[in-house]
Amino acid sequence: MDRKMANRKLIRLSQLKSKLAVENLEEIDWVTFGVIVKKVTPQSTNNGRTFSIWRLNDLRDLNQCVSLFLFGDVHKAHWKTDQGTV
């Protein structure tokens, strides 16, 4: 993990909103970790493409969640991932 995190900044999901307000995260190599706390049943767009929505949390502040939308190949590869997975 130390090798993977070298020269990267960890930003907790619960800090993401405040960090976006004060830092240009496009200029930083950053990572975050989250737990899938809720999965919405896969849905379809108007053109028939299926997607998933996951609610992620860092378990530090359960009121601070991030919604992650999965489309295309990412949806196909990961839509069956279990709730509770990191």
C-alpha positions, 0 to 999 in steps of 0.5 A: 500500500505504501508503494501505491500511495507514494506521492499521492494525497489521501482525501477522505470522502467526508472531506471531499466537499470542503477540499473541492472548495479550497483546492484545485484537485485536478492538479493533485494526484489524490486518492480516496477510499469508500465503503458502498453503503447503499446500492440503487437497483440498476436503472436505464437511461432514455436511450436504453443504456443501463447504469448503477448508482452507489452511495459511498461513505468513509465511515467517519461521518455517516451523514456525508455520502458521495454518489457514484454513477457507473456507466458502460463497461464499468457498470457491466464489470462491477454492478454485482459488487456487494454492499459493504465492499470497500 
